[in-house]
Structure formats: C-alpha cells, structure tokens
C-alpha cells in the first residue's frame, strides 16, 4: 500500500503525534512495510480456525459465595483514628 505525506500527516494528527518533518520519508517507508506485512497476513487461510479470545487455557477457580467471619460494628470502629457514632470519618478528597 502506498502512503503519501498527506496521509502520514492525517494519521499523525489522529494519533496526536508530533512528527519530525525531516524524517517523513523514513516514517512513510516504515508504514508501508508494516502495511505490506499485514496484507501478507490476509493471504493466510483461516477457514475453520476459532478466534482466540484468551492467551491462557486456564480456567478460573470459582468458590461459593458464603458468609464467613464478620466483624462487629463496634469492633470495626474501635481503632478508627476519627469516627462519628456509626461511621468512619475521612478527609474530604473531592471539592
């Protein structure tokens, strides 16, 4: 695929890149090589090949969601640096 300077500048703008104008010819050559390689991949016969959705064949180990040891309300607030009756008090982080 042939890339011209206008296409390169448009790609740079869309990618929010600032390209060195003295190296535009090098960038064009590199892009053309990448696109030629991608076109070569399109020649592969992928009929009957399932799409890859994950690189690992490991399966998640799920566990039952069961209630276990809980902490009482008073005990949870016991060592809080600052509290207001039933709640932790924390510094304001949003204005």
Secondary structure as a PSIPRED ss2 file (coil, helix, strand):
# PSIPRED VFORMAT (PSIPRED V4.0)

   1 X C   1.000  0.000  0.000
   2 X C   1.000  0.000  0.000
   3 X C   1.000  0.000  0.000
   4 X C   1.000  0.000  0.000
   5 X H   0.000  1.000  0.000
   6 X H   0.000  1.000  0.000
   7 X H   0.000  1.000  0.000
   8 X H   0.000  1.000  0.000
   9 X H   0.000  1.000  0.000
  10 X H   0.000  1.000  0.000
  11 X H   0.000  1.000  0.000
  12 X H   0.000  1.000  0.000
  13 X H   0.000  1.000  0.000
  14 X H   0.000  1.000  0.000
  15 X C   1.000  0.000  0.000
  16 X C   1.000  0.000  0.000
  17 X C   1.000  0.000  0.000
  18 X C   1.000  0.000  0.000
  19 X C   1.000  0.000  0.000
  20 X C   1.000  0.000  0.000
  21 X H   0.000  1.000  0.000
  22 X H   0.000  1.000  0.000
  23 X H   0.000  1.000  0.000
  24 X H   0.000  1.000  0.000
  25 X H   0.000  1.000  0.000
  26 X H   0.000  1.000  0.000
  27 X H   0.000  1.000  0.000
  28 X H   0.000  1.000  0.000
  29 X H   0.000  1.000  0.000
  30 X H   0.000  1.000  0.000
  31 X H   0.000  1.000  0.000
  32 X H   0.000  1.000  0.000
  33 X H   0.000  1.000  0.000
  34 X H   0.000  1.000  0.000
  35 X H   0.000  1.000  0.000
  36 X H   0.000  1.000  0.000
  37 X H   0.000  1.000  0.000
  38 X H   0.000  1.000  0.000
  39 X H   0.000  1.000  0.000
  40 X H   0.000  1.000  0.000
  41 X H   0.000  1.000  0.000
  42 X C   1.000  0.000  0.000
  43 X C   1.000  0.000  0.000
  44 X C   1.000  0.000  0.000
  45 X C   1.000  0.000  0.000
  46 X C   1.000  0.000  0.000
  47 X C   1.000  0.000  0.000
  48 X C   1.000  0.000  0.000
  49 X C   1.000  0.000  0.000
  50 X C   1.000  0.000  0.000
  51 X C   1.000  0.000  0.000
  52 X C   1.000  0.000  0.000
  53 X C   1.000  0.000  0.000
  54 X C   1.000  0.000  0.000
  55 X C   1.000  0.000  0.000
  56 X C   1.000  0.000  0.000
  57 X C   1.000  0.000  0.000
  58 X C   1.000  0.000  0.000
  59 X C   1.000  0.000  0.000
  60 X C   1.000  0.000  0.000
  61 X C   1.000  0.000  0.000
  62 X C   1.000  0.000  0.000
  63 X C   1.000  0.000  0.000
  64 X C   1.000  0.000  0.000
  65 X C   1.000  0.000  0.000
  66 X C   1.000  0.000  0.000
  67 X C   1.000  0.000  0.000
  68 X C   1.000  0.000  0.000
  69 X C   1.000  0.000  0.000
  70 X C   1.000  0.000  0.000
  71 X C   1.000  0.000  0.000
  72 X C   1.000  0.000  0.000
  73 X H   0.000  1.000  0.000
  74 X H   0.000  1.000  0.000
  75 X H   0.000  1.000  0.000
  76 X H   0.000  1.000  0.000
  77 X H   0.000  1.000  0.000
  78 X C   1.000  0.000  0.000
  79 X C   1.000  0.000  0.000
  80 X C   1.000  0.000  0.000
  81 X C   1.000  0.000  0.000
  82 X C   1.000  0.000  0.000
  83 X E   0.000  0.000  1.000
  84 X E   0.000  0.000  1.000
  85 X C   1.000  0.000  0.000
  86 X C   1.000  0.000  0.000
  87 X E   0.000  0.000  1.000
  88 X E   0.000  0.000  1.000
  89 X C   1.000  0.000  0.000
  90 X C   1.000  0.000  0.000
  91 X C   1.000  0.000  0.000
  92 X C   1.000  0.000  0.000
  93 X C   1.000  0.000  0.000
  94 X C   1.000  0.000  0.000
  95 X C   1.000  0.000  0.000
